[in-house]
Amino acid sequence: MRNLVSIEDLDRSAIERILELAANIGQVADRPIKKLPSLRGRLVINLFYEASTRTRSSFELAAKRLSADVLNLVASGSSVEKGESLRDTVATLSAYGPDAIVIRSPHAGAPALLAGWTRAAVINAGDGKHQHPTQALLDCYTLIERLGSLEGCNIWIVGDVLHSRVARSCIQAFRMLGAQVTVAGPPTLVPDEFAQLGATVEHSLERMREADVVYALRMQLERMEDTLLPSLREYTTHFQVNSRRLGPRQLLMHPGPVNRGIELSGEVIDSPQSLITNQVAAGVVVRMAVLYEVLAGAPPEGNSPDSQSPALEPQTA
Amino acid sequence: MSTLAAVSRPPAELLLRGASVLDPNARIDGRHDVLVREGEIAEIGAPGSLQAPAGAQTVEAEGKHLFPAFVDPHVHLRSPGQEHKEDLETGTRAAAAGGYCAVVAMPNTDPVLDHPALLRGLLMAAARDARIPVGFMAAISVGLHGERLTEMSELREVGAVGFTDDGRPVADAGLLRHACRYQLLCDGVLALHEEDPSLSGVGVMHEGAVSVALGLAGIPSISESTMIARDALIAEHERARVHFQHISARSSVDALAGARERGVRASGEVTPHHLLLTHEDVRGLDTSFKMNPPLRSEDDRAALIDALRDGTIECIATDHAPHARDEKNVPFEQAPMGTTGLESSFAVLYTELVAPGVITLELLLERLSAGARLLELEVPLIAVGRSANLCLFDLDASWRIGEAGYESRSSNCCFAGREVRGRNLLTLADGAVAYRERAFALSAA
């Protein structure tokens, strides 16, 4: 695999391979020394055009645990603020000879464009409202860790589905692994066109009890300004996932950061059925697996193709 | 009162021998010799019957098709102010290459064409630079701000073909009503870019299954059709003459058809890209497919073809909208809207609609010049005594759009790379040779 731009780049076997790799890496994560030498001497650039805490830090941690060098660039305070185009920024960064560029952009398709402009492997860390493939992979990992398989699993994605790149990637990934996906929320935020992505569309939570997994999305305050919602109060009345609506055997997920008391009530966040912190932990091992997958098979940037692939072995002291 | 301007060129002295001549307006369909003297069609005779007079060139046109040249009521020549995209010279060269003998340029330039002095200057520039006659539409509102009317009457006296805020809608119904009333004083078609800003929002493509899949903000078809319905009612009330630009949706076609049935003086145009492409083409996020109005659904496309066929939509306009490479080489949401079209329009429509039998060649030819009639300009005609406005096509020649570059300064063509049939060899505009394909020699008699 050269790049990871979209879940559509993957098939079921590719997803399963990455998740298996992540499971192997996960065993290392429990050891006292968590670092692997696999990507020693490789350069990973995190290019973030949008604010992000957990995605950026987990990519950074993932690269460091694989012994890669990491360069973090954020839009504020960089040449981007001075009006440099994406293409020129990439040309500049490419001069450092990065092996991988992890990009987060407010614009759909930016990672795919980047892949055409650089020899580095490109990993999409979220592009506009389009795709967030590593989030979907870590969500699959989290669920398989708990359930063993997604085959026949009934997953409800609840909230602002229209503006969610997480939802788009998750619908595709969950379905590829055999799950049934329902998207639910107010009609202004859950248009019927989601049916064409293979999801069932619901505009109430009445039947949510049928779900094995409830995946709540973050509600953005700007939706009120867009007049897509009359008020947060009304939203919570109909669509908040709380202990009244969530059954005791249902698992709860959320991509973070959570608006406590809005899309989720406090008690369900802190309940044992919540997998939210498992998702964060999975973020590191799955991103390690993705970095390994795109880089370990490829020769280091600038070296001849016959140089040896680095081994996935624990670093020995 | 409309003024078209171009560089003055020596009038053609030309004998076109044995071409298949087709002009639905002149009711000519058959092999003929056509003699052009001093830029006028002097004689039309049986093949082999005409002799080239001394000094005239002969074109051996057997197996080729001679058509009345096309007129585009809607192009962006980007002058003044955006000459890095296009200028009067490159834009009219592109038009001549596509078989056009006249084009009408839109006023959303920098500065906006909203003042008589600017129009005077542009007409002078066209007389210096334009390879084929160019007419100019002036803005309806000063600066395209939608607040105050331009000096429409004086603009008409200087030669404005009509008025438009193209690129933007006239959102304020009151302002449009006043423009309609003012039209009684000065004439000139009001050409309307129809879009309700409150429905389009920050949309960058058609709202539908593809925009939902890609997570892009959508522009619903009702953004266009509700405004067509509104403005048809305003035009009806004021008995004004309006022209709806680049119609893209079935609901818009229905609104226009309804208005026409009520006797509203309304016409419409459609672009080659809305006739041939859909929002499915946007899936790859190639910015060549980003235009306004956006490419819509297959159902919309079918309605546009039907409307073109039954005459609800009377003409084809390219909305030729050049943009520099660097401007389009950005993420989809950031890219400017528009595609070039002058050099590809006949070939793509012939290949995709005429060759498979969806529409006839006669209908295509009629619709490619009907824009002239709608804007009250002269419609090119292959008839003795008329100025030579002709194009000569090889309908068997296959080529790939953009394979040899473009005459336009810009290359943002949504049809780039398509294999097409039908290549223009020669264009005569207002009696002079405006384009000759490189390999196609004019041999002296």
Interface residues (C-beta under 8 A of the other chain):
Chain A: S85 L86 R87 S105 P106 H107 A108 G109 A110 A112 L113 D127 G128 K129 H130 Q131 L162 H163 S164 R165 R168 P191 E193 F194 Q196 L197 D226
Chain B: G201 G208 A209 S211 V212 A213 L214 G215 L216 L285 D326 N329 V330 P331 F332 E333 Q334
